[in-house]
Amino acid sequence: MIHSASKKYNCIIVEDEPIAAEILESFIARDLHFNLVGKCGDAVYASNLLSIHEVDLMFLDLHLPVLKGFDFLRKLKNPPLVIVTTAYHQYAIEGYELDVVDYLMKPIPYDRFLTAIGKFKHLMEAEDALLEIADREYIFINSGKKQVKIILQDIFYIESLREYINIHTKTETLTFKMPISRIEESLNPKLFARIHKSYIISRSKIEMKSASIIQVNGKKLPVGRTYKPSLEL
């Protein structure tokens, strides 16, 4: 597991009030775990930053020019975790519906800022904890503010879709925001095999195999060329 003391989180500030942005920047600079990769005053510039950088946390002001904060957040396909900043009380319920980490009222006191980033770190460390459970009969995967238990014997295969994975089980398909390499690290290689950049299969669920195809639960999955030499099925 990556120890939190050595972990660096990339963050951005989306705030159109220069003084508020400077205050946030000064708060962030006091925490060695954070790397501020950019700050901006509108949603268009924020979209550019998110496309360039891997961002873990976004400090988002709600009253932005042109496109308001929550409207911008709804348009994002793969948003980072968000701490909302605003001078207005009435948006709190909407913020929790969008699963924001916390809701900071301006002017933001430093101790309240610390509480918010503490919540963020707790969520990130819960994801890191996934790496500790390779030998168990089940895993817990962090999904927003809850953890989902998955019985390893129920998994047929895992499919990668960019930043997301689909875990296909006996009863359902579960989707999580996580690279496939991360869950691969947490699975016992005696039970699971990476057969392609986009697929991990349960060895016990193989129904048919050839040099280029493995069938699991009626689904024919490709075997990637780079995985063939290390694949012992």
C-alpha positions in Angstrom: 0.0 0.0 0.0 1.2 3.5 -0.8 1.7 5.2 2.6 -0.2 8.5 2.8 2.9 10.3 4.0 4.5 9.9 0.6 1.4 10.5 -1.4 1.1 13.6 -3.6 -2.4 14.7 -4.7 -2.8 17.0 -7.7 -5.4 19.7 -7.3 -6.8 22.7 -9.1 -8.6 25.9 -8.0 -11.6 27.0 -10.1 -12.4 30.4 -8.6 -13.1 33.8 -10.3 -12.5 36.0 -7.2 -8.7 36.6 -7.1 -8.6 37.1 -3.3 -10.5 33.9 -2.6 -8.2 32.0 -5.0 -5.1 33.4 -3.3 -6.4 32.4 0.1 -7.1 28.8 -1.1 -3.6 28.7 -2.7 -2.0 29.8 0.5 -3.9 27.1 2.5 -2.9 24.4 -0.1 0.7 25.4 0.0 0.9 24.6 3.8 0.1 20.9 3.1 3.0 18.9 1.6 0.6 16.3 0.2 -0.9 18.7 -2.3 0.5 19.8 -5.6 -1.4 22.7 -7.1 -1.3 22.2 -10.9 -3.3 25.2 -11.9 -5.9 27.8 -11.0 -8.5 29.4 -13.2 -11.5 31.6 -13.2 -14.0 29.9 -15.5 -15.3 26.5 -16.6 -13.6 26.6 -20.0 -10.1 27.0 -18.6 -10.9 24.4 -16.0 -11.9 21.9 -18.7 -8.5 22.5 -20.3 -6.6 21.9 -17.1 -8.6 18.6 -16.4 -7.7 17.4 -20.0 -4.0 18.1 -19.5 -3.4 17.0 -15.9 -4.4 14.0 -13.8 -6.4 15.8 -11.1 -7.4 14.2 -7.8 -9.2 17.2 -6.2 -10.9 20.3 -7.6 -11.8 23.3 -5.4 -14.9 24.6 -7.2 -16.6 28.0 -6.8 -20.3 27.9 -7.7 -20.7 31.4 -9.0 -18.5 31.3 -12.1 -19.0 33.4 -15.2 -20.9 31.9 -18.2 -21.3 28.3 -16.8 -22.1 27.9 -13.1 -20.1 25.5 -10.9 -22.7 22.7 -10.6 -23.7 22.9 -14.3 -20.0 22.5 -15.1 -19.7 19.6 -12.7 -22.7 17.8 -14.3 -21.1 18.1 -17.8 -17.9 16.4 -16.7 -17.7 12.7 -17.7 -15.0 11.7 -15.2 -14.8 14.5 -12.5 -12.2 14.4 -9.8 -13.3 14.6 -6.2 -14.7 18.1 -5.5 -14.7 20.5 -2.5 -17.2 23.3 -3.2 -16.5 26.9 -2.2 -19.3 29.5 -2.1 -20.7 32.5 -0.2 -24.3 31.1 -0.6 -26.0 28.6 1.7 -28.8 27.5 -0.5 -26.7 25.1 -2.7 -25.7 22.6 0.0 -28.4 20.0 -0.8 -27.6 20.1 -4.5 -23.9 19.7 -3.7 -24.5 16.5 -1.7 -26.6 15.1 -4.5 -23.5 15.5 -6.7 -21.4 13.6 -4.1 -19.1 16.5 -3.3 -16.5 15.8 -0.6 -17.3 19.0 1.4 -18.9 22.4 1.2 -16.9 25.4 2.3 -18.6 28.7 3.1 -16.6 31.9 2.3 -14.7 33.5 3.9 -13.1 30.1 4.6 -11.4 29.6 8.0 -8.2 27.6 7.9 -9.5 25.0 10.4 -12.6 24.4 8.3 -10.3 24.0 5.2 -8.3 21.3 7.2 -11.5 19.4 8.0 -12.4 19.4 4.3 -9.1 18.1 3.0 -9.1 15.5 5.9 -12.3 14.1 4.4 -10.7 14.0 0.9 -7.6 12.2 2.2 -9.8 9.7 4.0 -11.6 8.8 0.7 -8.3 8.5 -1.2 -6.7 6.3 1.5 -9.8 4.0 1.5 -9.0 3.4 -2.2 -5.4 2.7 -1.4 -6.5 0.1 1.2 -7.7 -2.1 -1.7 -4.1 -3.1 -2.2 -3.9 -4.8 1.2 -6.5 -7.5 0.6 -5.1 -9.8 -2.1 -5.4 -13.0 -0.1 -9.0 -12.7 1.1 -12.1 -14.3 -0.3 -13.6 -10.9 -1.0 -12.5 -7.4 -1.7 -14.0 -4.0 -0.7 -13.9 -1.3 -3.4 -14.4 2.3 -2.6 -17.3 3.9 -4.5 -17.9 7.5 -3.6 -18.7 7.6 0.1 -19.4 3.9 0.4 -17.5 0.6 0.1 -18.8 -2.3 -2.0 -18.1 -5.9 -1.1 -17.3 -8.2 -4.0 -16.9 -12.0 -3.5 -13.9 -13.1 -5.6 -15.5 -16.4 -6.5 -18.4 -14.5 -8.1 -16.2 -12.6 -10.6 -16.1 -13.9 -14.2 -14.0 -11.2 -15.7 -12.9 -7.5 -15.3 -13.1 -5.1 -18.2 -11.3 -1.8 -18.6 -13.0 1.3 -20.0 -10.5 4.2 -19.9 -10.5 5.3 -16.2 -13.2 2.9 -15.3 -13.5 -0.8 -14.8 -16.6 -3.1 -15.2 -16.5 -6.1 -12.8 -18.7 -8.8 -14.4 -20.1 -11.1 -11.7 -22.6 -13.9 -11.4 -25.4 -11.5 -10.5 -24.5 -8.1 -11.9 -21.9 -5.8 -13.6 -20.4 -3.2 -11.2 -18.6 -0.1 -12.4 -15.8 1.7 -10.5 -13.5 4.6 -11.3 -10.2 2.9 -11.1 -7.4 1.8 -13.6 -7.4 -2.0 -14.3 -3.8 -2.1 -13.2 -4.8 -1.1 -9.7 -7.3 -3.9 -9.2 -4.8 -6.3 -10.8 -2.3 -5.6 -8.0 -4.9 -6.6 -5.4 -5.9 -10.0 -7.0 -4.2 -13.3 -6.4 -2.4 -14.3 -9.7 -3.2 -18.0 -9.0 -6.9 -17.1 -9.3 -6.9 -14.3 -11.8 -5.0 -13.7 -15.1 -4.4 -10.5 -17.1 -5.0 -11.6 -20.7 -5.2 -8.2 -22.4 -4.6 -4.6 -21.7 -8.4 -4.4 -21.2 -9.2 -7.7 -19.5 -8.6 -9.8 -16.4 -10.3 -13.2 -16.2 -11.0 -15.6 -13.4 -9.0 -18.8 -14.1 -11.6 -21.1 -12.8 -14.3 -19.6 -15.1 -12.6 -20.4 -18.4 -14.9 -22.3 -20.7 -12.7 -22.4 -23.8 -9.3 -21.2 -24.8 -7.1 -20.8 -27.8 -3.9 -18.8 -28.7 -5.9 -15.7 -29.3 -9.3 -16.1 -27.6 -10.5 -17.1 -24.1 -14.2 -17.7 -23.4 -15.7 -16.8 -20.0 -19.4 -16.9 -19.3 -20.2 -17.2 -23.0 -18.1 -14.1 -23.8 -15.1 -14.4 -26.2 -12.3 -12.2 -24.9 -9.1 -11.4 -26.9 -5.7 -12.5 -25.7 -3.2 -9.6 -26.1 0.1 -10.4 -27.8 2.2 -9.0 -25.0 0.4 -11.2 -22.4 0.9 -14.5 -24.2 4.5 -15.2 -23.0 3.6 -14.8 -19.3 0.2 -16.4 -19.5 0.1 -19.9 -18.0 -3.5 -21.1 -18.1 
